[in-house]
Amino acid sequence: MSAKHFINDPTLLVNSALQSLTLTNPSVALDAENKIIYKRPSNGPSQVSIISGGGSGHEPSFGAFVGTGLLSAAVAGTIFASPSAEQVRRAITSRVDTDKGVLVTVMNYTGDVLNFGMAVEKAKAAGLKVEMVVVGDDVGVGREKGGKVGRRGIAGTVLVHKIAGALAAQGRSLEEVYHVAKLTAANLVSVGASLEHVHVPGRAVPDPNSAESLQADEVEIGMGIHNEPGSGRAKVQLPELVGTMLSQLLDQNDKDRAFLNVNSNEVVLLVNNLGGVSVLELGGITTEVVKQLGSWGIQPVRILSGTYMTSLNGLGFSISLLNVVNTDIGGPSMIGLLDYPCEATGWSAPIQKTTWEARNTATREDTTGSDQSIKPSGLKADASRFSKALASGVQAIVAVEPEVTRYDTVVGDGDCGIGLKRGAEAVLKHLKEKPATGDVVVDVANIVTVVEKEMDGTSGALFAIFLNALVHSLRVLSPGDASPQVWAGALKQSCDALSRYTPARPGDRTLVDALYPFVEVLGKTGDLKKAAEASKKAAEDTKGMVPSLGRAVYVGGTGFEQVPDPGAWGLASFFLGLAGIKPDEEGWEAI
């Protein structure tokens, strides 16, 4: 687990985070003493007020869900601890409108139920109309283990908040809002999984070798949002993990967990980030969940994916399914209430109802511009010699990949060699599948397409710009024979074109250091071997050269004194192979 935090004082952390909500949403205020976020008074029509809350550490739940169309107030405890009954009572009696009544929603944890329940009873005793809904959507702990406590409340709770908040905003009665909130809670199932427990700021760091800590390749299935254990641990990849989680949610033969028969024609999917999963990885998880739901015959009508209820920086996610049913109040529907607009910083669902219901499946399949045929130029070269020389050059790149990777590990992020190798192997494959034509403009243009598809990063962009410029320059010099002088002239023009897009020049410790000498010597001598040797010497000379551009600038250290520039070394190796200089010839491995 990560035990490093920018704010290590838990009290300061909670208080400052609550304060931030008033900075990002001008319509909410903070009762700092009682840790209550509430909607500022306005001249709008009176409506049922909805209050929720719980321990801090689950942000954006609950404070960031306060706003028009969602919660009226949220009460925060310390990290992973329920707020007191007095805090909740203060929220009910003095921080929200009570004219139309108050609905309190709380997740099924003993401290929360007792403290919120006590506050509700106090408010009722004072003559206020208050109802309370307890949400328990987690199936991670089955009936046998859950016993009288019942299911825990986790991320599905936010769907109860959204639906109830939208209904209240439409002016419906407390009885109706309470009924629909209970109905929503009764039609929810959720389950989580995490790769690690979380560290609470201010607490001692647990022993990583203790039984509580997960091994590097383990996942806790059914983990709660307070580090609680779930149904077990496993060593599985994502597809198997998702399969297990969906079985716990949907398998009606699992009598310990078959809490809900998800049988509606409309199902809502919520994939929730527990706090520490990257946006990139959460996207991959969402795709896997949706794909596997299809095998259960479920095509969700709404898919929400994002950070709704966290466990601090928990390295996990949860899946929630809402079985959409008739609200029995004469409309609106649960889907309509989910789609209803709100103004709360924590709610992330920007896709409008009309967009979902349009079910637009149109795509653009036109490939013009990348696969269109290239017009012959009449600039000729021996096709066999062209293919043989090019194959020799890219084979040299493949052979030198370990060296380039080692150099880039010292001065960069270690991906330069792999990127060059990937492009080289793609070119080799292309040469086998599509032999050269003998028209150098056509043949180089075909190579450009391969490089653009297979090589990414800065090097890929530089090569693509250079090669596109080379195609243009060769076409300008056509027709005729592609002599060394023609190639040198076209290469010189390509260097000029490249210089318009990058400030890199010889001496900056980049692949340009190996490129320019090759072009210059080829232009002066017309000798490919001499040009390649000049490129190799220039690449060698980048060892010890202080970097001016690229990742090496901010990697820092003295690595640049130990190795040549990886890109320059890879390019020089290509030129050596192109010239037919073999690895066993003198000077090849001078570095």
C-alpha positions in Angstrom: 0.0 0.0 0.0 1.0 3.6 -0.4 1.6 5.2 3.0 2.8 8.5 1.6 0.4 11.5 1.7 0.6 15.2 1.1 -1.5 15.9 4.2 -0.6 13.5 7.1 -2.8 15.2 9.8 -6.2 13.5 9.4 -8.1 16.3 11.1 -6.6 19.0 8.8 -7.2 16.7 5.9 -10.9 16.2 6.5 -11.5 19.9 7.4 -9.6 21.3 4.4 -11.3 18.8 2.0 -14.7 19.9 3.2 -13.8 23.5 2.8 -12.7 22.9 -0.8 -16.3 21.9 -1.7 -17.5 25.5 -1.0 -14.7 26.7 -3.4 -15.7 24.4 -6.3 -19.5 24.8 -5.8 -20.7 28.3 -4.8 -24.2 27.0 -4.0 -23.0 25.0 -0.9 -21.8 26.1 2.5 -19.9 24.5 5.3 -20.8 24.2 9.0 -17.2 23.6 10.0 -18.0 22.8 13.7 -20.4 20.0 12.8 -18.7 19.0 9.5 -21.9 19.6 7.5 -22.0 20.5 3.8 -25.4 22.0 2.9 -27.1 23.9 0.2 -27.2 27.6 0.7 -30.7 29.1 1.2 -32.4 30.2 -2.0 -35.7 31.6 -3.2 -36.5 28.4 -5.1 -39.7 26.4 -4.4 -39.8 24.3 -1.2 -39.0 20.6 -1.6 -38.2 17.4 0.4 -34.7 17.7 1.8 -32.4 14.7 1.5 -29.5 14.2 3.9 -26.8 11.5 3.9 -23.3 11.1 5.2 -20.9 8.9 6.9 -17.2 8.6 7.6 -14.7 10.7 5.5 -12.5 8.9 3.1 -15.2 8.0 0.6 -15.0 11.2 -1.5 -16.8 12.4 -3.6 -19.4 10.7 -1.3 -21.0 12.4 0.4 -20.3 16.1 0.5 -19.6 16.5 -3.2 -23.1 15.2 -3.9 -24.7 18.2 -2.2 -26.3 20.4 -4.8 -29.4 21.1 -6.8 -31.1 17.9 -7.9 -29.2 15.7 -5.5 -28.5 15.9 -1.7 -29.5 18.9 0.5 -26.9 18.2 3.1 -24.1 15.7 3.9 -22.7 15.1 7.4 -19.0 13.9 7.7 -17.3 12.0 10.4 -13.6 11.5 10.8 -11.9 9.1 8.4 -13.9 5.8 8.3 -15.9 6.8 11.4 -19.6 7.7 11.6 -20.5 11.3 12.5 -22.2 11.7 15.8 -25.9 11.8 16.4 -25.7 15.4 17.3 -24.0 16.3 14.1 -26.8 14.6 12.1 -29.5 16.1 14.3 -28.1 19.6 13.6 -28.2 18.9 9.9 -31.8 17.8 10.0 -33.1 20.5 12.2 -31.2 23.6 11.2 -29.2 23.1 7.9 -32.0 22.1 5.5 -35.6 23.1 4.7 -38.0 21.0 6.7 -41.4 22.3 5.4 -41.9 19.3 3.0 -40.1 16.8 5.2 -36.7 15.2 5.3 -35.4 11.9 3.9 -32.2 10.6 5.5 -30.3 7.9 3.6 -27.5 6.0 5.2 -25.3 3.0 4.4 -25.7 -0.2 6.5 -22.9 0.2 9.0 -23.6 -0.1 12.7 -22.2 3.3 13.7 -24.0 5.1 10.9 -27.3 3.4 11.4 -27.3 4.1 15.2 -26.1 7.7 15.0 -28.3 8.7 12.1 -31.2 6.7 13.5 -30.9 8.5 16.9 -30.9 11.8 15.2 -33.9 10.9 13.1 -35.8 9.9 16.3 -34.8 13.1 18.0 -36.1 15.1 15.0 -39.4 13.2 14.9 -39.8 13.8 18.6 -39.4 17.5 17.9 -42.3 17.3 15.5 -40.5 17.1 12.2 -41.5 14.8 9.3 -38.5 12.5 8.8 -38.0 9.2 7.1 -34.8 7.1 6.9 -33.6 4.6 4.3 -30.8 2.2 5.0 -28.9 1.0 1.9 -27.2 -2.4 1.9 -26.2 -3.3 -1.6 -23.0 -5.3 -1.1 -23.1 -9.0 -1.9 -19.4 -9.5 -1.0 -20.4 -10.9 2.3 -23.1 -13.6 2.0 -26.1 -14.3 4.1 -24.3 -16.8 6.4 -21.4 -14.5 7.2 -23.5 -11.3 7.3 -25.9 -12.7 9.8 -28.2 -10.2 11.5 -26.0 -7.3 10.4 -27.0 -7.8 6.8 -25.4 -6.4 3.7 -23.0 -3.5 3.8 -23.6 -0.3 1.9 -21.2 0.5 -0.9 -21.2 2.5 -4.2 -24.7 1.6 -5.3 -25.9 4.0 -2.7 -25.1 6.9 -4.9 -27.8 5.7 -7.3 -30.3 5.9 -4.5 -29.1 9.5 -3.8 -29.4 10.5 -7.4 -32.9 9.1 -8.0 -34.3 10.4 -4.7 -32.7 13.8 -5.2 -34.2 14.1 -8.7 -37.6 13.2 -7.5 -37.4 15.6 -4.6 -36.3 18.4 -7.0 -39.5 17.8 -9.0 -41.6 18.7 -6.0 -42.8 15.2 -5.1 -44.0 14.4 -1.5 -41.9 12.9 1.2 -44.0 9.7 1.0 -43.2 9.4 -2.7 -39.5 10.2 -2.3 -39.2 7.7 0.6 -41.0 5.0 -1.4 -38.8 5.4 -4.5 -35.6 5.5 -2.5 -36.5 2.3 -0.7 -37.5 0.7 -4.0 -34.2 1.7 -5.5 -32.2 0.4 -2.6 -34.1 -2.9 -2.8 -33.2 -3.4 -6.4 -29.4 -2.8 -6.1 -26.5 -5.3 -5.9 -22.9 -4.4 -5.7 -19.5 -6.0 -5.2 -16.0 -4.7 -4.9 -12.4 -6.0 -5.4 -9.1 -4.5 -4.5 -5.4 -5.3 -5.0 -4.4 -3.8 -1.7 -5.6 -2.4 1.6 -5.4 1.4 2.1 -3.4 3.4 4.6 -5.3 6.0 6.7 -3.2 9.2 7.2 -2.0 9.6 10.7 -2.0 5.9 11.5 1.0 3.6 11.9 2.0 1.8 8.7 1.1 -1.9 9.0 3.6 -4.6 8.6 3.7 -5.6 4.9 4.5 -9.2 6.0 1.4 -9.5 8.2 -1.4 -11.8 7.3 -3.7 -8.8 6.6 -1.5 -7.6 3.7 -2.2 -9.0 0.3 0.6 -10.6 -1.7 1.8 -8.9 -4.9 -0.3 -11.1 -7.1 -3.4 -11.4 -4.9 -6.8 -9.6 -5.1 -9.3 -9.4 -2.4 -12.8 -10.2 -3.8 -15.6 -8.5 -2.0 -13.4 -6.0 -0.1 -15.5 -3.4 1.7 -14.8 0.4 1.6 -13.1 0.4 5.1 -10.5 -2.3 4.4 -12.9 -5.0 5.5 -12.3 -8.5 4.1 -14.6 -9.9 1.5 -15.4 -13.4 0.3 -11.8 -14.4 -0.2 -8.5 -13.8 -2.0 -7.4 -15.1 -5.3 -4.6 -15.0 -7.8 -6.5 -14.1 -11.0 -6.4 -11.9 -14.1 -9.1 -9.3 -14.8 -11.4 -11.5 -17.0 -11.6 -14.2 -14.3 -12.0 -11.6 -11.5 -14.9 -9.9 -13.3 -16.5 -13.3 -14.0 -16.4 -14.1 -10.3 -17.8 -10.8 -9.3 -20.6 -11.0 -11.8 -21.5 -14.5 -10.6 -21.8 -13.2 -7.1 -24.1 -10.5 -8.3 -26.2 -12.5 -10.7 -26.1 -16.3 -10.1 -29.5 -17.3 -8.7 -28.1 -20.7 -7.7 -25.8 -19.1 -5.2 -28.3 -19.1 -2.4 -25.8 -17.4 0.0 -25.7 -14.3 -2.4 -28.8 -14.4 -4.6 -30.1 -11.3 -2.9 -31.7 -10.0 -6.1 -33.0 -11.4 -9.4 -31.7 -9.0 -12.0 -34.5 -9.6 -14.5 -35.6 -6.2 -15.8 -35.5 -5.2 -19.4 -33.6 -2.2 -18.2 -30.4 -2.4 -16.1 -28.1 0.3 -15.0 -24.4 -0.4 -14.6 -22.1 1.6 -12.3 -18.4 0.8 -12.4 -16.9 2.7 -9.5 -13.2 3.6 -8.9 -12.3 3.0 -5.2 -9.7 5.8 -5.5 -6.4 4.5 -6.8 -7.2 3.0 -10.2 -6.0 5.0 -13.2 -8.6 6.4 -15.6 -6.9 4.3 -18.3 -7.3 1.1 -16.3 -10.8 1.9 -15.2 -11.7 2.1 -18.9 -10.3 -1.3 -19.5 -12.2 -2.7 -16.5 -15.5 -1.1 -17.7 -15.1 -2.7 -21.2 -14.5 -6.1 -19.6 -17.5 -5.8 -17.4 -19.8 -4.8 -20.2 -18.5 -7.6 -22.4 -19.2 -10.2 -19.8 -22.6 -8.9 -18.9 -23.5 -9.7 -22.5 -23.0 -13.4 -21.7 -25.6 -13.0 -19.0 -28.0 -11.5 -21.5 -27.7 -8.0 -20.0 -27.2 -4.9 -22.2 -27.2 -2.0 -19.7 -29.3 1.0 -20.8 -27.1 3.3 -18.8 -23.4 2.8 -18.1 -21.7 5.0 -15.5 -17.9 4.7 -15.0 -15.9 6.9 -12.7 -15.1 7.8 -9.2 -18.3 8.0 -7.1 -17.5 6.4 -3.7 -13.9 5.7 -2.7 -11.9 4.0 0.0 -9.2 6.8 0.2 -6.7 5.7 -2.5 -7.9 2.2 -2.7 -6.5 0.2 -5.6 -9.7 -1.4 -6.6 -13.2 -1.0 -8.1 -16.7 -2.0 -7.6 -19.6 -3.1 -9.8 -23.1 -2.1 -9.1 -26.3 -3.2 -11.0 -29.6 -1.5 -10.6 -32.6 -3.6 -11.6 -34.9 -0.9 -13.0 -38.5 -1.3 -11.9 -41.7 0.7 -12.1 -41.7 3.4 -9.4 -45.5 3.0 -8.9 -46.1 6.7 -8.4 -47.3 7.5 -11.9 -43.9 8.5 -13.2 -41.2 9.6 -13.6 -39.2 6.4 -14.2 -35.9 5.5 -12.5 -34.1 6.1 -15.7 -35.7 9.5 -16.1 -34.6 10.4 -12.6 -31.0 9.2 -13.2 -31.0 11.4 -16.3 -32.5 14.4 -14.5 -30.0 17.3 -14.4 -28.2 18.1 -11.1 -25.5 20.5 -10.0 -23.2 18.6 -7.7 -19.4 18.4 -8.3 -19.3 14.7 -7.4 -21.9 13.5 -9.9 -20.2 12.5 -13.2 -22.7 11.5 -15.9 -22.5 14.1 -18.6 -24.3 12.1 -21.3 -27.9 13.3 -21.9 -31.0 11.2 -22.1 -31.5 12.0 -25.8 -28.0 10.8 -26.6 -28.6 7.5 -24.8 -31.9 6.9 -26.4 -30.8 7.8 -29.9 -28.7 4.5 -29.9 -26.6 6.0 -32.7 -24.4 3.2 -34.2 -23.1 5.1 -37.2 -19.4 5.1 -37.9 -16.9 6.6 -40.3 -15.2 3.9 -42.3 -13.6 6.0 -45.0 -9.9 5.2 -45.2 -9.0 7.7 -47.9 -5.7 9.4 -47.1 -4.0 6.4 -45.6 -4.7 3.5 -47.9 -5.2 5.3 -51.1 -3.0 4.3 -54.0 0.2 6.3 -54.5 0.7 7.8 -57.9 3.9 6.6 -59.6 6.6 9.2 -60.0 9.0 7.7 -62.6 11.9 8.0 -60.2 13.5 4.5 -60.6 15.8 2.3 -58.6 16.5 -1.5 -58.7 13.7 -3.0 -56.7 15.7 -6.0 -55.5 18.6 -3.9 -54.3 16.2 -1.4 -52.6 14.5 -4.2 -50.7 17.7 -5.9 -49.8 19.3 -2.7 -48.5 16.2 -1.7 -46.6 15.8 -5.1 -45.0 19.5 -5.1 -44.0 19.0 -1.7 -42.3 15.9 -2.6 -40.3 17.4 -6.0 -39.3 20.3 -4.1 -37.8 17.7 -2.1 -35.7 16.2 -5.3 -34.5 19.6 -6.7 -33.6 20.7 -3.6 -31.7 17.4 -3.3 -29.7 18.9 -4.6 -26.4 21.7 -2.0 -26.6 19.4 0.8 -27.4 17.0 -0.3 -24.6 19.9 -0.4 -22.1 21.1 3.1 -23.1 17.5 4.5 -22.8 17.0 2.9 -19.4 20.0 4.9 -18.2 19.0 8.3 -19.7 15.3 7.9 -20.5 12.2 5.7 -19.9 13.5 2.6 -21.5 11.1 2.4 -24.4 13.2 3.7 -27.3 14.7 0.3 -28.3 11.3 -1.4 -28.2 9.7 1.3 -30.3 12.4 1.1 -33.0 12.3 -2.7 -33.0 8.5 -2.6 -33.4 8.7 -0.3 -36.4 11.6 -2.3 -37.9 9.8 -5.6 -37.6 6.7 -4.1 -39.2 8.8 -2.9 -42.2 10.3 -6.4 -42.6 6.8 -7.8 -42.6 5.7 -5.3 -45.2 8.7 -6.0 -47.5 7.7 -9.7 -47.5 4.1 -9.1 -48.1 4.4 -6.2 -50.6 7.7 -6.3 -52.6 9.2 -3.1 -53.8 8.0 -1.8 -57.2 11.2 0.0 -58.3 9.5 3.4 -58.1 11.2 4.9 -55.0 8.4 7.4 -54.3 5.8 4.6 -54.2 8.1 2.3 -52.2 9.1 5.0 -49.6 5.5 6.2 -49.3 4.4 2.6 -48.5 7.0 2.5 -45.8 5.8 5.7 -44.3 2.3 4.2 -43.8 3.9 1.3 -41.9 6.0 3.7 -39.7 3.0 5.9 -38.9 0.9 2.9 -37.8 3.5 1.0 -35.8 5.8 3.6 -34.2 4.5 6.0 -31.5 6.2 8.5 -29.2 8.6 11.3 -30.1 10.8 9.1 -32.3 7.8 7.8 -34.3 6.6 11.3 -34.9 10.1 12.5 -36.0 10.5 9.6 -38.4 7.0 10.0 -39.9 7.6 13.8 -40.5 11.0 13.1 -42.1 9.8 10.3 -44.3 6.7 12.2 -45.5 9.0 15.1 -46.4 11.3 12.6 -48.1 8.4 11.3 -50.3 7.6 14.9 -51.3 11.2 15.7 -52.0 11.7 12.6 -54.1 8.6 13.4 -56.1 9.9 16.9 -56.8 13.1 15.4 -58.1 11.4 12.8 -60.4 11.5 11.4 -63.0 14.8 9.8 -63.6 17.2 7.5 -61.8 17.5 7.5 -58.0 21.2 8.2 -57.8 23.1 8.8 -54.6 23.1 12.5 -55.5 19.3 12.5 -55.9 18.9 10.7 -52.5 21.2 13.2 -50.9 19.3 16.1 -52.3 16.0 14.7 -51.1 17.4 13.9 -47.7 18.7 17.4 -47.3 15.3 18.8 -48.1 13.7 16.4 -45.6 16.1 17.6 -42.9 15.1 21.2 -43.6 11.4 20.1 -43.3 12.1 18.3 -40.1 13.8 21.4 -38.6 10.5 23.3 -38.9 8.9 21.0 -36.4 11.7 20.4 -33.9 14.4 22.6 -32.5 16.8 19.6 -32.4 20.1 20.3 -34.1 23.5 18.5 -34.1 25.0 18.9 -30.6 21.6 18.6 -28.8 22.1 14.8 -28.1 19.2 13.5 -30.2 18.8 11.2 -33.2 19.5 14.3 -35.3 23.1 14.0 -34.3 23.3 10.8 -36.3 21.0 12.0 -39.2 22.7 15.2 -40.3 26.3 13.8 -40.8 24.9 10.9 -42.8 23.1 13.3 -45.2 26.0 15.7 -45.4 28.6 13.0 -46.2 26.3 11.2 -48.7 25.9 14.6 -50.5 29.6 15.2 -50.7 30.8 11.8 -51.6 27.9 9.8 -52.9 29.3 6.9 -50.8 26.8 5.1 -48.7 29.4 3.4 -46.5 31.2 6.6 -45.7 28.0 8.3 -44.9 27.0 5.4 -42.5 30.4 5.5 -40.8 30.1 9.3 -40.3 26.7 8.7 -38.7 28.1 6.0 -36.4 31.0 8.3 -35.3 28.5 11.1 -34.6 26.4 8.8 -32.5 29.4 7.7 -30.6 30.3 11.3 -29.9 26.9 11.9 -28.2 28.4 10.0 -25.2 29.2 12.7 -22.7 27.2 15.3 -24.6 25.0 17.3 -22.3 21.4 16.8 -23.4 19.4 19.9 -24.6 16.2 18.2 -25.6 14.2 15.0 -24.8 13.5 13.1 -21.6 17.2 13.0 -20.7 17.0 16.7 -19.9 14.8 16.1 -16.8 15.8 12.6 -16.0 19.0 14.3 -14.6 22.0 12.5 -13.3 25.2 11.7 -15.1 23.9 8.9 -17.3 24.6 10.9 -20.4 28.3 10.6 -19.6 28.1 6.8 -19.7 26.2 6.0 -22.9 25.4 7.5 -26.3 22.0 8.9 -27.1 19.7 5.9 -27.7 17.9 7.3 -30.7 21.1 8.4 -32.4 22.6 5.0 -31.8 19.6 3.2 -33.2 19.5 5.4 -36.3 23.2 5.0 -36.9 22.8 1.2 -36.7 20.1 1.4 -39.4 22.5 3.4 -41.7 25.2 0.8 -41.1 22.9 -2.0 -42.0 21.6 -0.1 -45.0 25.2 0.2 -46.2 25.8 -3.5 -45.7 28.3 -3.1 -42.9 28.1 -6.3 -40.9 28.2 -6.6 -37.1 31.5 -8.4 -37.2 33.3 -5.7 -39.1 35.7 -3.5 -37.3 34.3 -0.7 -35.2 30.7 -1.8 -35.1 30.6 -2.3 -31.4 32.9 0.5 -30.4 30.7 1.6 -27.5 
